[in-house]
Amino acid sequence: MNQEPVQGLTHTFYRYPARFSPIFANAMIQAFTKPGDLVIDPFMGGGTTLVESAAMGRSAIGTDINSLAVFVAKVKTTPLTNDEIQSIKDWTKAVPDKLNLHRPPIRATEWIEQGYQKNLTGRRLWPIRKTLEFILYEIDTLTSQNARDFLKCTLLRTAQWALDCRSIIPSAKEFRYQFFVFIKEMLDGIIAYSKAVESQCQYNNVTPKIHCLQKSVHDLKNAVEIKEHDAPALILTSPPYPGVHVLYNRWQIQGRKETPVPYWIIGSADSKSESYYSLGSRKQPGLIRYYEELLSAFKSLAAISSSNTILVQMVAFSNPDWQMEKYLACLNEAGFEEIFFPYMAISSDNRLWRVIPNRKWYAAQHANIKSNQEVVLFHRLAR
Ligand SMILES: C[S@@+](CC[C@H](N)C(=O)[O-])C[C@H]1O[C@@H](n2cnc3c(N)ncnc32)[C@H](O)[C@@H]1O
């Protein structure tokens, strides 16, 4: 499986934790669907599945309970009009003069009171904080919501680049420079995405519809967007991994100090803990809650599937020896059976495993080498 970094279209807009490769998503969509089909990603994260689906002329519905995921996925799949692009370019020319740090501050008082600037203090960090406040204020002067969200996503990306897991914080000047570089690059990305979708409309005569919903997988079957479609040809997803620590809702500043800053930037409150986004606590013995949630999620997916739907998942385990068997048992209990594609397999268990590139999360050191690998599982409704 390809291990190249995420690139192309709108994929670079945000480094969503544990995102999968667009090349993997593309290959699965190519293999199991045709233009006009519906693809679903119930744990969509940053929306990799949705971007690739739209660019290949497939409609897609994604759900996630994290408003950060929904925001990013929406921006990545929302084409901008020529007027919106022009308004962003004009804004880009006018705004640098307004970012001078000697100007009086524009404090985000409500957000500060609720703790959204936590750990964004100190000698190196206040210039970044003040720059963020200035830019957010200027973004709000734009009339188009899509243009505002696009620029907020650019700011989000720049702030993630500057703050998250970085030992040396850049200066305000470096931050501003990078912000304008990202605007240009991301405009190219959204234009490439729009062209890919347009060419699907022209050559395949399909108009892909994309929905990014802030919903739990458990509520998927009641979504009106689902009822408007035939059953999905493909469910392509990557649920939170059992026992694995991934921080979906915080950045880590200077020595792992957590901050909810991304939610202030996108303007969405978030008071949830890490376990809320991970199907339960990774520390609970036996991961009882995790597997209950997982079973309920798979039952929900079974309810929206037809006999032709293929469910493809990328998953990893902190301790595969017992966790994988339980994972597969949940799928069976929910009504799915595993299917194998021996020509794709690279392991004696007839499955497709790969070593996780640039792994940032902790997995127990274990005799079984597969604790640092992820596997692709294929299922369909049991016949
Ligand atoms: C591994 S990430 C998905 C990454 C995605 N494949 C990508 O390429 O960006 C798992 C996601 O599941 C979401 N999630 C957790 N519980 C959920 C639930 N009950 N319903 C929907 N999404 C949920 C988390 O917020 C997280 O964004």
The ligand as an SDF file (V2000), in Angstrom:
LIG
                    3D

 27 29  0  0  0  0  0  0  0  0999 V2000
   -9.6580    7.5800   12.6610 C   0  0  0  0  0  0  0  0  0  0  0  0
  -10.6460    9.0300   12.6280 S   0  0  0  0  0  0  0  0  0  0  0  0
  -11.1570    9.0690   10.9430 C   0  0  0  0  0  0  0  0  0  0  0  0
  -10.1270    9.6860   10.0330 C   0  0  0  0  0  0  0  0  0  0  0  0
  -10.5610    9.7660    8.5850 C   0  0  0  0  0  0  0  0  0  0  0  0
  -10.5390    8.4480    7.9560 N   0  0  0  0  0  0  0  0  0  0  0  0
   -9.6920   10.7390    7.7770 C   0  0  0  0  0  0  0  0  0  0  0  0
   -9.1220   10.3270    6.7400 O   0  0  0  0  0  0  0  0  0  0  0  0
   -9.5490   11.9000    8.1810 O   0  0  0  0  0  0  0  0  0  0  0  0
  -12.0670    8.5350   13.5360 C   0  0  0  0  0  0  0  0  0  0  0  0
  -13.1620    9.5890   13.7120 C   0  0  0  0  0  0  0  0  0  0  0  0
  -14.3020    9.0000   14.3300 O   0  0  0  0  0  0  0  0  0  0  0  0
  -15.0100   10.0370   14.9860 C   0  0  0  0  0  0  0  0  0  0  0  0
  -16.0270    9.4450   15.8860 N   0  0  0  0  0  0  0  0  0  0  0  0
  -15.8660    8.9250   17.1240 C   0  0  0  0  0  0  0  0  0  0  0  0
  -17.0330    8.4600   17.5980 N   0  0  0  0  0  0  0  0  0  0  0  0
  -17.9710    8.6890   16.6350 C   0  0  0  0  0  0  0  0  0  0  0  0
  -19.3700    8.4180   16.5130 C   0  0  0  0  0  0  0  0  0  0  0  0
  -20.0610    7.8260   17.4990 N   0  0  0  0  0  0  0  0  0  0  0  0
  -19.9860    8.7710   15.3560 N   0  0  0  0  0  0  0  0  0  0  0  0
  -19.3070    9.3540   14.3340 C   0  0  0  0  0  0  0  0  0  0  0  0
  -17.9860    9.6480   14.4020 N   0  0  0  0  0  0  0  0  0  0  0  0
  -17.3240    9.3240   15.5220 C   0  0  0  0  0  0  0  0  0  0  0  0
  -13.8970   10.8180   15.6760 C   0  0  0  0  0  0  0  0  0  0  0  0
  -14.3400   12.1180   16.0070 O   0  0  0  0  0  0  0  0  0  0  0  0
  -12.8090   10.8020   14.5730 C   0  0  0  0  0  0  0  0  0  0  0  0
  -12.9050   11.9630   13.7930 O   0  0  0  0  0  0  0  0  0  0  0  0
  1  2  1  0
  2  3  1  0
  2 10  1  0
  3  4  1  0
  4  5  1  0
  5  6  1  0
  5  7  1  0
  7  8  2  0
  7  9  1  0
 10 11  1  0
 11 12  1  0
 11 26  1  0
 12 13  1  0
 13 14  1  0
 13 24  1  0
 14 15  1  0
 14 23  1  0
 15 16  2  0
 16 17  1  0
 17 18  1  0
 17 23  2  0
 18 19  1  0
 18 20  2  0
 20 21  1  0
 21 22  2  0
 22 23  1  0
 24 25  1  0
 24 26  1  0
 26 27  1  0
M  CHG  2   2   1   9  -1
M  END
$$$$
